[in-house]
């Protein structure tokens, strides 16, 4: 039995694969085994979907720091500067966009910080919004979000060992928050 998820429903995304931060050339700079997003569905009209992401976490298992290219570790912080909330929205077939600010607020840039054991603190910001793809319900396939080389995050603060630009590679499955019931996009 299919039902339309109502606005106000709590949603979460759980990583399906290793999340990566890469250089513009595709070199993997950091890998994290676990990532999650949680938030609330704001709109589900059939032609437009919007959800405000209120929390995001990118770690290794058990909340441990992520692994870096240079054998060190990195902690990812999504609550600095223009961190969460973010708006995940789609009005296009099989594509979504993430922008800074709650869906009910004006768009703004997105900031996150990497604190690396090898390069120190690095803060990145993007004014261009990452665009990804999502899977629709084909033969019962659960909703999934995929970001590949998403966004071009420019170094805002940090030392000379911080890469000047990075991109994100991540995949999530979408579920209701709490009960972890899979979501489907039709």
C-alpha positions as YAML, in Angstrom:
chain: A
units: angstrom
residues:
- id: 1
  name: UNK
  ca: [0.00, 0.00, 0.00]
- id: 2
  name: UNK
  ca: [1.46, 3.31, -1.09]
- id: 3
  name: UNK
  ca: [0.76, 6.58, 0.67]
- id: 4
  name: UNK
  ca: [1.97, 10.10, 0.16]
- id: 5
  name: UNK
  ca: [4.33, 11.30, 2.90]
- id: 6
  name: UNK
  ca: [2.84, 14.45, 4.45]
- id: 7
  name: UNK
  ca: [4.63, 17.72, 5.03]
- id: 8
  name: UNK
  ca: [6.05, 17.82, 8.53]
- id: 9
  name: UNK
  ca: [7.19, 14.18, 8.42]
- id: 10
  name: UNK
  ca: [10.67, 13.57, 9.81]
- id: 11
  name: UNK
  ca: [13.12, 12.18, 7.24]
- id: 12
  name: UNK
  ca: [16.65, 10.82, 7.34]
- id: 13
  name: UNK
  ca: [19.29, 9.81, 4.88]
- id: 14
  name: UNK
  ca: [21.85, 7.10, 5.65]
- id: 15
  name: UNK
  ca: [24.99, 6.58, 3.56]
- id: 16
  name: UNK
  ca: [25.04, 3.59, 1.23]
- id: 17
  name: UNK
  ca: [28.73, 3.80, 0.32]
- id: 18
  name: UNK
  ca: [31.92, 5.40, 1.55]
- id: 19
  name: UNK
  ca: [31.61, 9.20, 1.38]
- id: 20
  name: UNK
  ca: [34.54, 10.99, -0.22]
- id: 21
  name: UNK
  ca: [35.96, 14.47, -0.45]
- id: 22
  name: UNK
  ca: [37.96, 14.80, -3.65]
- id: 23
  name: UNK
  ca: [40.15, 17.31, -5.44]
- id: 24
  name: UNK
  ca: [38.79, 18.83, -8.67]
- id: 25
  name: UNK
  ca: [41.00, 16.34, -10.53]
- id: 26
  name: UNK
  ca: [39.32, 13.42, -8.77]
- id: 27
  name: UNK
  ca: [42.02, 12.54, -6.23]
- id: 28
  name: UNK
  ca: [40.38, 11.19, -3.06]
- id: 29
  name: UNK
  ca: [41.54, 13.41, -0.19]
- id: 30
  name: UNK
  ca: [39.35, 11.90, 2.54]
- id: 31
  name: UNK
  ca: [37.05, 8.90, 3.04]
- id: 32
  name: UNK
  ca: [34.34, 8.42, 5.67]
- id: 33
  name: UNK
  ca: [32.43, 5.18, 6.21]
- id: 34
  name: UNK
  ca: [29.29, 6.74, 7.70]
- id: 35
  name: UNK
  ca: [27.23, 9.78, 6.78]
- id: 36
  name: UNK
  ca: [23.72, 10.82, 7.72]
- id: 37
  name: UNK
  ca: [21.29, 13.68, 7.28]
- id: 38
  name: UNK
  ca: [18.09, 14.33, 9.22]
- id: 39
  name: UNK
  ca: [15.35, 16.84, 8.72]
- id: 40
  name: UNK
  ca: [11.73, 17.52, 7.93]
- id: 41
  name: UNK
  ca: [9.70, 17.27, 4.75]
- id: 42
  name: UNK
  ca: [8.35, 20.76, 3.93]
- id: 43
  name: UNK
  ca: [6.62, 20.14, 0.60]
- id: 44
  name: UNK
  ca: [5.51, 17.07, -1.35]
- id: 45
  name: UNK
  ca: [3.19, 18.28, -4.10]
- id: 46
  name: UNK
  ca: [3.89, 15.66, -6.75]
- id: 47
  name: UNK
  ca: [5.85, 18.16, -8.85]
- id: 48
  name: UNK
  ca: [7.98, 19.69, -6.09]
- id: 49
  name: UNK
  ca: [9.73, 18.13, -3.10]
- id: 50
  name: UNK
  ca: [11.43, 20.21, -0.39]
- id: 51
  name: UNK
  ca: [12.96, 19.14, 2.89]
- id: 52
  name: UNK
  ca: [14.94, 21.13, 5.43]
- id: 53
  name: UNK
  ca: [18.05, 19.29, 6.61]
- id: 54
  name: UNK
  ca: [18.66, 20.25, 10.24]
- id: 55
  name: UNK
  ca: [21.60, 17.94, 11.01]
- id: 56
  name: UNK
  ca: [24.37, 16.32, 8.97]
- id: 57
  name: UNK
  ca: [27.15, 14.02, 10.09]
- id: 58
  name: UNK
  ca: [30.15, 12.63, 8.18]
- id: 59
  name: UNK
  ca: [32.37, 10.27, 10.21]
- id: 60
  name: UNK
  ca: [33.93, 6.83, 10.34]
- id: 61
  name: UNK
  ca: [32.11, 4.09, 12.27]
- id: 62
  name: UNK
  ca: [31.36, 4.96, 15.90]
- id: 63
  name: UNK
  ca: [31.86, 8.68, 15.26]
- id: 64
  name: UNK
  ca: [35.61, 8.32, 14.67]
- id: 65
  name: UNK
  ca: [37.47, 10.83, 12.51]
- id: 66
  name: UNK
  ca: [37.65, 10.14, 8.77]
- id: 67
  name: UNK
  ca: [40.73, 8.77, 6.98]
- id: 68
  name: UNK
  ca: [42.84, 11.05, 4.79]
- id: 69
  name: UNK
  ca: [45.01, 10.51, 1.73]
- id: 70
  name: UNK
  ca: [48.12, 11.20, 3.80]
- id: 71
  name: UNK
  ca: [47.39, 8.58, 6.47]
- id: 72
  name: UNK
  ca: [46.07, 11.08, 9.01]
- id: 73
  name: UNK
  ca: [42.55, 11.72, 10.23]
- id: 74
  name: UNK
  ca: [40.03, 14.49, 9.65]
- id: 75
  name: UNK
  ca: [36.98, 15.63, 11.59]
- id: 76
  name: UNK
  ca: [34.15, 17.10, 9.49]
- id: 77
  name: UNK
  ca: [32.00, 19.86, 11.01]
- id: 78
  name: UNK
  ca: [28.75, 20.93, 9.31]
- id: 79
  name: UNK
  ca: [27.62, 23.47, 11.92]
- id: 80
  name: UNK
  ca: [30.20, 26.24, 11.36]
- id: 81
  name: UNK
  ca: [29.56, 29.54, 9.59]
- id: 82
  name: UNK
  ca: [26.79, 28.91, 7.06]
- id: 83
  name: UNK
  ca: [26.36, 25.27, 8.12]
- id: 84
  name: UNK
  ca: [23.01, 23.53, 8.59]
- id: 85
  name: UNK
  ca: [20.14, 24.05, 8.00]
- id: 86
  name: UNK
  ca: [20.15, 23.25, 4.30]
- id: 87
  name: UNK
  ca: [17.28, 22.89, 1.87]
- id: 88
  name: UNK
  ca: [17.11, 19.73, -0.26]
- id: 89
  name: UNK
  ca: [14.72, 20.44, -3.13]
- id: 90
  name: UNK
  ca: [13.61, 19.03, -6.45]
- id: 91
  name: UNK
  ca: [11.27, 20.21, -9.14]
- id: 92
  name: UNK
  ca: [13.20, 18.47, -11.93]
- id: 93
  name: UNK
  ca: [12.94, 14.88, -13.02]
- id: 94
  name: UNK
  ca: [15.46, 12.70, -11.16]
- id: 95
  name: UNK
  ca: [17.57, 15.70, -10.00]
- id: 96
  name: UNK
  ca: [17.84, 17.51, -6.68]
- id: 97
  name: UNK
  ca: [19.72, 20.53, -5.37]
- id: 98
  name: UNK
  ca: [21.04, 21.39, -1.92]
- id: 99
  name: UNK
  ca: [21.22, 25.04, -0.94]
- id: 100
  name: UNK
  ca: [22.05, 26.82, 2.28]
- id: 101
  name: UNK
  ca: [19.26, 27.94, 4.61]
- id: 102
  name: UNK
  ca: [15.97, 26.32, 5.58]
- id: 103
  name: UNK
  ca: [13.52, 25.78, 2.71]
- id: 104
  name: UNK
  ca: [11.34, 28.57, 4.18]
- id: 105
  name: UNK
  ca: [14.30, 31.00, 4.26]
- id: 106
  name: UNK
  ca: [16.33, 32.84, 1.62]
- id: 107
  name: UNK
  ca: [19.09, 30.90, -0.19]
- id: 108
  name: UNK
  ca: [22.61, 31.29, 1.12]
- id: 109
  name: UNK
  ca: [25.98, 29.63, 0.69]
- id: 110
  name: UNK
  ca: [26.99, 26.43, 2.53]
- id: 111
  name: UNK
  ca: [30.08, 26.12, 4.72]
- id: 112
  name: UNK
  ca: [31.75, 23.08, 6.27]
- id: 113
  name: UNK
  ca: [35.05, 22.62, 8.08]
- id: 114
  name: UNK
  ca: [37.70, 19.92, 7.94]
- id: 115
  name: UNK
  ca: [40.10, 19.66, 10.87]
- id: 116
  name: UNK
  ca: [42.92, 17.44, 9.67]
- id: 117
  name: UNK
  ca: [45.77, 15.93, 11.68]
- id: 118
  name: UNK
  ca: [48.04, 16.64, 8.68]
- id: 119
  name: UNK
  ca: [46.90, 20.05, 7.37]
- id: 120
  name: UNK
  ca: [45.12, 21.64, 10.35]
- id: 121
  name: UNK
  ca: [41.74, 23.39, 10.16]
- id: 122
  name: UNK
  ca: [40.36, 24.15, 6.68]
- id: 123
  name: UNK
  ca: [37.00, 25.88, 6.10]
- id: 124
  name: UNK
  ca: [35.23, 25.51, 2.74]
- id: 125
  name: UNK
  ca: [32.33, 27.47, 1.28]
- id: 126
  name: UNK
  ca: [30.23, 27.09, -1.85]
- id: 127
  name: UNK
  ca: [27.92, 29.63, -3.44]
- id: 128
  name: UNK
  ca: [27.05, 27.19, -6.23]
- id: 129
  name: UNK
  ca: [24.59, 24.59, -5.06]
- id: 130
  name: UNK
  ca: [25.45, 20.90, -5.36]
- id: 131
  name: UNK
  ca: [23.18, 19.07, -7.79]
- id: 132
  name: UNK
  ca: [22.66, 15.33, -7.56]
- id: 133
  name: UNK
  ca: [20.39, 12.61, -8.82]
- id: 134
  name: UNK
  ca: [17.75, 10.52, -7.08]
- id: 135
  name: UNK
  ca: [16.25, 7.12, -7.80]
- id: 136
  name: UNK
  ca: [12.53, 6.82, -8.36]
- id: 137
  name: UNK
  ca: [10.29, 3.86, -7.59]
- id: 138
  name: UNK
  ca: [11.10, 1.41, -10.36]
- id: 139
  name: UNK
  ca: [9.98, -2.07, -9.35]
- id: 140
  name: UNK
  ca: [9.98, -1.17, -5.67]
- id: 141
  name: UNK
  ca: [13.37, 0.59, -5.60]
- id: 142
  name: UNK
  ca: [13.83, 2.68, -2.46]
- id: 143
  name: UNK
  ca: [14.55, 6.41, -2.75]
- id: 144
  name: UNK
  ca: [18.25, 7.20, -2.95]
- id: 145
  name: UNK
  ca: [20.25, 10.39, -3.38]
- id: 146
  name: UNK
  ca: [23.59, 10.49, -5.16]
- id: 147
  name: UNK
  ca: [26.16, 13.30, -5.30]
- id: 148
  name: UNK
  ca: [29.11, 12.76, -7.64]
- id: 149
  name: UNK
  ca: [31.81, 15.42, -7.78]
- id: 150
  name: UNK
  ca: [29.13, 17.68, -6.34]
- id: 151
  name: UNK
  ca: [29.75, 21.34, -5.88]
- id: 152
  name: UNK
  ca: [33.02, 23.16, -6.02]
- id: 153
  name: UNK
  ca: [33.86, 24.10, -2.45]
- id: 154
  name: UNK
  ca: [36.49, 26.82, -2.24]
- id: 155
  name: UNK
  ca: [38.89, 27.28, 0.66]
- id: 156
  name: UNK
  ca: [37.66, 30.16, 2.80]
- id: 157
  name: UNK
  ca: [40.06, 29.81, 5.76]
- id: 158
  name: UNK
  ca: [43.06, 27.59, 6.39]
- id: 159
  name: UNK
  ca: [46.76, 27.11, 5.94]
- id: 160
  name: UNK
  ca: [48.79, 26.35, 2.82]
- id: 161
  name: UNK
  ca: [48.35, 22.58, 3.31]
- id: 162
  name: UNK
  ca: [44.58, 22.89, 2.81]
- id: 163
  name: UNK
  ca: [43.49, 22.05, -0.76]
- id: 164
  name: UNK
  ca: [42.18, 25.19, -2.50]
- id: 165
  name: UNK
  ca: [39.04, 23.40, -3.79]
- id: 166
  name: UNK
  ca: [37.16, 20.17, -3.00]
- id: 167
  name: UNK
  ca: [34.08, 18.24, -4.20]
- id: 168
  name: UNK
  ca: [31.79, 15.67, -2.54]
- id: 169
  name: UNK
  ca: [30.90, 12.09, -3.54]
- id: 170
  name: UNK
  ca: [28.07, 10.65, -1.42]
- id: 171
  name: UNK
  ca: [25.10, 8.28, -1.70]
- id: 172
  name: UNK
  ca: [22.16, 8.09, 0.70]
- id: 173
  name: UNK
  ca: [19.02, 6.02, 1.10]
- id: 174
  name: UNK
  ca: [15.98, 7.98, 2.33]
- id: 175
  name: UNK
  ca: [13.81, 6.78, 5.21]
- id: 176
  name: UNK
  ca: [11.41, 8.15, 7.79]
- id: 177
  name: UNK
  ca: [13.34, 9.32, 10.85]
- id: 178
  name: UNK
  ca: [12.89, 7.07, 13.86]
- id: 179
  name: UNK
  ca: [11.03, 4.11, 12.32]
- id: 180
  name: UNK
  ca: [13.49, 3.90, 9.40]
- id: 181
  name: UNK
  ca: [10.70, 3.01, 6.98]
- id: 182
  name: UNK
  ca: [12.10, 3.26, 3.41]
- id: 183
  name: UNK
  ca: [10.78, 6.11, 1.26]
- id: 184
  name: UNK
  ca: [9.89, 5.82, -2.41]
- id: 185
  name: UNK
  ca: [9.76, 8.61, -4.99]
- id: 186
  name: UNK
  ca: [7.14, 8.18, -7.70]
...
